[in-house]
């Protein structure tokens, strides 16, 4: 709980800076790059969360990895997180930042689970349909789960639509029992 509260404070701070600079997408790109290239690697996360690793070693690694690839402000933000011993919650900070950005820009995230990856054409058609239904901008976050057999499971906010073959079979099984 404490980590989420701390992450929220830092995420809100970097969000406000990005908003003031009218560069939400730029900050999202930079922070996303750090997340994808460092904090998606379990060994790197352990390195940054390890209190025995000197702070300077963490800073040096970040500078070498992202020098001139991310904005100076984002780099300074990362250095602040290291100094305050909060770099270990970077992924949570990024998730909260992304949520704040999406809310600000009126974007809904649709978690789409399929047994097989959707093609670009299928994704575009789904985005178009969901945009029409919700009257909001939609971004798809794809997930793969072969256990659903076919179809898709769609989650937008607190709404869940199970159009999977496995879901239909469960519904049929329940109906036959009653």
KARA-V958939 format. One record per pair of residues at least 24 apart in sequence whose C-alpha atoms are under 10 Angstrom apart, sorted by the first residue. I is the first residue (numbers start at 1). J is the second residue. D is the distance in whole Angstrom. If there is no record, write none. Layout:
{{I | J | D} {I | J | D}}
This chain:
{{3 | 86 | 9} {3 | 88 | 9} {3 | 89 | 7} {3 | 92 | 8} {3 | 93 | 10} {4 | 89 | 8} {4 | 92 | 7} {4 | 93 | 8} {4 | 96 | 9} {5 | 92 | 10} {5 | 93 | 10} {6 | 86 | 8} {6 | 89 | 8} {6 | 92 | 9} {6 | 93 | 8} {7 | 86 | 8} {7 | 87 | 10} {7 | 88 | 10} {7 | 89 | 6} {7 | 90 | 7} {7 | 91 | 9} {7 | 92 | 6} {7 | 93 | 5} {7 | 94 | 8} {7 | 95 | 9} {7 | 96 | 8} {7 | 97 | 9} {8 | 89 | 10} {8 | 92 | 8} {8 | 93 | 6} {8 | 94 | 9} {8 | 95 | 9} {8 | 96 | 6} {8 | 97 | 8} {9 | 93 | 8} {9 | 96 | 10} {10 | 77 | 9} {10 | 80 | 10} {10 | 81 | 8} {10 | 86 | 9} {10 | 89 | 10} {10 | 90 | 9} {10 | 92 | 10} {10 | 93 | 7} {10 | 94 | 9} {10 | 96 | 9} {10 | 97 | 9} {11 | 90 | 9} {11 | 92 | 8} {11 | 93 | 5} {11 | 94 | 7} {11 | 95 | 8} {11 | 96 | 6} {11 | 97 | 5} {11 | 98 | 9} {11 | 99 | 10} {11 | 100 | 8} {12 | 93 | 9} {12 | 96 | 8} {12 | 97 | 7} {12 | 100 | 8} {12 | 101 | 10} {13 | 77 | 10} {13 | 97 | 9} {14 | 73 | 9} {14 | 74 | 8} {14 | 77 | 8} {14 | 93 | 9} {14 | 94 | 10} {14 | 97 | 8} {15 | 94 | 10} {15 | 96 | 9} {15 | 97 | 6} {15 | 98 | 9} {15 | 99 | 10} {15 | 100 | 7} {15 | 101 | 7} {16 | 97 | 10} {16 | 100 | 10} {16 | 101 | 10} {17 | 73 | 9} {17 | 74 | 10} {18 | 73 | 9} {18 | 74 | 10} {18 | 97 | 10} {18 | 101 | 9} {19 | 101 | 9} {19 | 104 | 9} {24 | 97 | 9} {24 | 98 | 9} {24 | 100 | 10} {24 | 101 | 7} {24 | 102 | 10} {24 | 104 | 9} {24 | 105 | 9} {25 | 98 | 10} {25 | 101 | 8} {25 | 102 | 10} {25 | 105 | 10} {26 | 70 | 9} {26 | 71 | 9} {26 | 74 | 10} {27 | 70 | 9} {27 | 71 | 8} {27 | 73 | 9} {27 | 74 | 7} {27 | 97 | 9} {27 | 98 | 10} {27 | 101 | 10} {28 | 74 | 10} {28 | 94 | 8} {28 | 97 | 8} {28 | 98 | 7} {28 | 101 | 8} {29 | 70 | 9} {29 | 71 | 10} {30 | 66 | 9} {30 | 69 | 8} {30 | 70 | 5} {30 | 71 | 7} {30 | 74 | 7} {30 | 75 | 9} {31 | 70 | 8} {31 | 71 | 10} {31 | 74 | 7} {31 | 75 | 9} {31 | 77 | 10} {31 | 78 | 9} {31 | 90 | 9} {31 | 91 | 9} {31 | 93 | 9} {31 | 94 | 7} {31 | 95 | 10} {31 | 97 | 9} {31 | 98 | 9} {32 | 91 | 9} {32 | 94 | 7} {32 | 95 | 9} {32 | 98 | 9} {33 | 66 | 9} {33 | 69 | 9} {33 | 70 | 8} {34 | 62 | 9} {34 | 65 | 9} {34 | 66 | 8} {34 | 69 | 10} {34 | 70 | 9} {34 | 74 | 10} {34 | 75 | 10} {34 | 78 | 9} {34 | 90 | 9} {34 | 91 | 9} {34 | 94 | 9} {35 | 90 | 8} {35 | 91 | 6} {35 | 92 | 10} {35 | 94 | 8} {35 | 95 | 10} {36 | 91 | 10} {37 | 65 | 9} {37 | 66 | 10} {38 | 62 | 9} {38 | 65 | 9} {38 | 91 | 10} {39 | 87 | 10} {39 | 88 | 9} {39 | 89 | 10} {39 | 90 | 8} {39 | 91 | 7} {40 | 91 | 8} {44 | 88 | 10} {45 | 87 | 9} {45 | 88 | 7} {45 | 89 | 9} {45 | 90 | 9} {45 | 91 | 9} {46 | 88 | 8} {47 | 88 | 9} {48 | 82 | 8} {48 | 85 | 9} {48 | 86 | 9} {48 | 87 | 7} {48 | 88 | 6} {48 | 89 | 9} {48 | 90 | 10} {49 | 82 | 10} {49 | 85 | 8} {49 | 86 | 9} {49 | 87 | 7} {49 | 88 | 5} {49 | 89 | 8} {50 | 85 | 10} {50 | 88 | 8} {51 | 85 | 8} {51 | 88 | 10} {54 | 82 | 10} {55 | 79 | 9} {55 | 82 | 6} {55 | 83 | 7} {55 | 84 | 10} {55 | 85 | 8} {56 | 82 | 9} {56 | 83 | 9} {57 | 82 | 10} {58 | 82 | 7} {58 | 83 | 10} {58 | 87 | 9} {59 | 83 | 9} {102 | 137 | 9} {102 | 138 | 10} {102 | 139 | 9} {105 | 136 | 10} {105 | 137 | 8} {106 | 135 | 10} {106 | 136 | 7} {106 | 137 | 6} {106 | 138 | 9} {107 | 131 | 10} {107 | 136 | 6} {107 | 137 | 5} {107 | 138 | 6} {107 | 139 | 7} {108 | 134 | 9} {108 | 136 | 7} {108 | 137 | 6} {108 | 138 | 5} {108 | 139 | 6} {108 | 140 | 9} {108 | 156 | 7} {108 | 157 | 8} {109 | 137 | 9} {109 | 138 | 6} {109 | 139 | 5} {109 | 140 | 6} {109 | 141 | 7} {109 | 155 | 8} {109 | 156 | 6} {109 | 157 | 7} {110 | 138 | 7} {110 | 139 | 6} {110 | 140 | 5} {110 | 141 | 6} {110 | 142 | 8} {110 | 153 | 10} {110 | 154 | 7} {110 | 155 | 6} {110 | 156 | 5} {110 | 157 | 8} {110 | 159 | 10} {110 | 160 | 10} {111 | 139 | 9} {111 | 140 | 6} {111 | 141 | 5} {111 | 142 | 6} {111 | 143 | 7} {111 | 153 | 8} {111 | 154 | 6} {111 | 155 | 5} {111 | 156 | 6} {111 | 157 | 9} {111 | 160 | 9} {112 | 140 | 7} {112 | 141 | 6} {112 | 142 | 5} {112 | 143 | 6} {112 | 144 | 8} {112 | 152 | 7} {112 | 153 | 6} {112 | 154 | 5} {112 | 155 | 7} {112 | 156 | 9} {112 | 161 | 10} {113 | 141 | 9} {113 | 142 | 6} {113 | 143 | 5} {113 | 144 | 5} {113 | 145 | 6} {113 | 146 | 9} {113 | 148 | 8} {113 | 150 | 10} {113 | 151 | 9} {113 | 152 | 6} {113 | 153 | 5} {113 | 154 | 6} {113 | 155 | 9} {113 | 162 | 9} {113 | 163 | 10} {113 | 164 | 9} {114 | 142 | 8} {114 | 143 | 6} {114 | 144 | 5} {114 | 145 | 6} {114 | 146 | 7} {114 | 147 | 9} {114 | 148 | 7} {114 | 149 | 8} {114 | 150 | 7} {114 | 151 | 6} {114 | 152 | 5} {114 | 153 | 7} {114 | 154 | 9} {114 | 163 | 10} {114 | 164 | 8} {115 | 143 | 9} {115 | 144 | 6} {115 | 145 | 5} {115 | 146 | 4} {115 | 147 | 7} {115 | 148 | 6} {115 | 149 | 6} {115 | 150 | 6} {115 | 151 | 7} {115 | 152 | 7} {115 | 153 | 10} {115 | 164 | 9} {115 | 165 | 10} {116 | 143 | 9} {116 | 144 | 6} {116 | 145 | 8} {116 | 146 | 7} {116 | 148 | 10} {116 | 149 | 9} {116 | 150 | 8} {116 | 151 | 9} {116 | 152 | 9} {117 | 142 | 8} {117 | 143 | 8} {117 | 144 | 7} {117 | 145 | 10} {118 | 142 | 8} {118 | 143 | 10} {118 | 144 | 9} {118 | 152 | 10} {130 | 156 | 10}}
